[in-house]
Amino acid sequence: MLEAKNCLSCGDQIKGRSDKKFCSDQCRNNFHNQENQKNEYIKQVNAILKRNRKILESLNPDGKAKVSKEKLLTLGFQFKYYTNVYKTSTGNIYYFCYEHGYLPLENDLFALVIKKEYVV
């Protein structure tokens, strides 16, 4: 005898085919809408990270550069989004968007760098 399955959305017992996952079209739609909402946040954050990386890359074609905070903000850079942080032995803190990074300096300036070991 087959074991009874429950709907992934509402938890009610499913009747019908053995491979059904939902008891109704409404439950199937509700389940997928909830999953898509979770994925939408991830997509938004990834888009911001990619845009930040692209901005850093465009301002740093030679691997080292200085740029003003105003310039970064004008291009749409969002400082609260980065992929990792690197603290040097001297206490400097670099923020990275993938392999492109920046170090806050005095007078609202930033040193831009590329972390070469990230490049495959």
C-alpha positions as CSV (number, residue, x, y, z in Angstrom):
1,M,0.0,0.0,0.0
2,L,1.3,3.5,-0.9
3,E,2.0,6.0,1.8
4,A,-0.2,9.0,1.8
5,K,1.5,12.3,0.7
6,N,0.8,15.8,1.9
7,C,0.5,19.0,-0.1
8,L,3.8,21.0,0.0
9,S,1.8,24.2,0.4
10,C,-1.1,23.6,2.8
11,G,-0.2,20.2,4.2
12,D,-3.5,18.5,3.4
13,Q,-3.5,14.9,2.1
14,I,-3.1,14.6,-1.6
15,K,-5.5,12.4,-3.6
16,G,-4.9,11.2,-7.1
17,R,-1.7,10.4,-8.9
18,S,1.2,9.2,-6.9
19,D,3.6,11.9,-8.2
20,K,1.4,14.9,-7.2
21,K,3.0,17.4,-4.9
22,F,0.0,19.8,-4.4
23,C,-3.6,19.2,-3.7
24,S,-4.8,22.0,-6.1
25,D,-3.7,24.5,-8.6
26,Q,-4.1,27.3,-6.0
27,C,-1.7,25.5,-3.6
28,R,0.8,25.0,-6.4
29,N,0.7,28.7,-7.4
30,N,0.9,29.8,-3.8
31,F,4.0,27.6,-3.2
32,H,5.8,28.8,-6.3
33,N,4.9,32.5,-5.6
34,Q,6.5,32.2,-2.1
35,E,9.6,30.6,-3.5
36,N,9.9,33.3,-6.2
37,Q,9.7,36.0,-3.5
38,K,12.7,34.5,-1.7
39,N,14.6,34.3,-4.9
40,E,13.8,37.9,-5.9
41,Y,15.7,39.3,-2.9
42,I,18.7,37.2,-3.9
43,K,18.5,38.5,-7.5
44,Q,18.3,42.1,-6.3
45,V,21.4,41.8,-4.1
46,N,23.3,40.0,-6.8
47,A,22.4,42.8,-9.3
48,I,23.7,45.4,-6.8
49,L,26.9,43.5,-6.3
50,K,27.5,43.1,-10.0
51,R,26.8,46.8,-10.6
52,N,29.2,47.8,-7.8
53,R,31.9,45.5,-9.4
54,K,31.3,47.0,-12.8
55,I,31.7,50.5,-11.4
56,L,34.9,49.6,-9.7
57,E,36.2,47.9,-12.8
58,S,35.4,50.9,-15.0
59,L,37.2,53.3,-12.7
60,N,40.2,51.1,-12.3
61,P,41.5,49.9,-15.7
62,D,45.2,49.8,-14.7
63,G,44.8,48.0,-11.3
64,K,45.3,51.0,-9.0
65,A,43.5,54.2,-8.9
66,K,42.0,56.9,-6.6
67,V,38.5,58.1,-6.9
68,S,36.2,60.4,-4.9
69,K,33.2,59.2,-3.0
70,E,31.1,61.6,-5.0
71,K,32.1,60.0,-8.2
72,L,31.2,56.5,-6.9
73,L,27.8,57.7,-5.7
74,T,27.1,59.5,-8.9
75,L,27.6,56.2,-10.8
76,G,25.2,54.4,-8.4
77,F,27.7,52.6,-6.2
78,Q,26.1,51.3,-3.0
79,F,28.7,51.0,-0.2
80,K,26.7,48.7,2.1
81,Y,27.0,45.8,-0.5
82,Y,30.3,44.0,-0.9
83,T,31.3,40.4,-1.0
84,N,34.2,40.3,1.5
85,V,36.5,42.4,3.7
86,Y,40.3,42.1,4.0
87,K,42.1,43.6,7.0
88,T,45.9,44.2,6.6
89,S,48.4,43.8,9.3
90,T,48.6,47.6,9.6
91,G,44.9,47.8,10.2
92,N,43.7,49.0,6.8
93,I,40.3,47.5,5.8
94,Y,39.7,46.8,2.1
95,Y,36.1,46.1,0.9
96,F,35.7,43.9,-2.1
97,C,33.1,43.3,-4.8
98,Y,34.5,40.0,-6.0
99,E,38.1,40.8,-7.1
100,H,37.7,44.6,-7.3
101,G,38.2,46.4,-4.0
102,Y,38.4,49.8,-2.4
103,L,40.1,51.3,0.7
104,P,38.6,54.4,2.3
105,L,41.2,57.2,2.5
106,E,41.0,60.8,3.9
107,N,39.0,63.5,2.4
108,D,36.3,61.2,0.9
109,L,38.8,59.5,-1.4
110,F,39.1,55.8,-2.1
111,A,42.0,53.8,-3.3
112,L,40.8,51.2,-5.9
113,V,42.7,47.8,-6.2
114,I,42.3,44.5,-7.9
115,K,43.1,41.3,-5.9
116,K,45.0,39.3,-8.4
117,E,44.8,35.9,-6.8
118,Y,41.0,35.9,-7.3
119,V,41.5,35.9,-11.1
120,V,41.6,32.3,-12.3
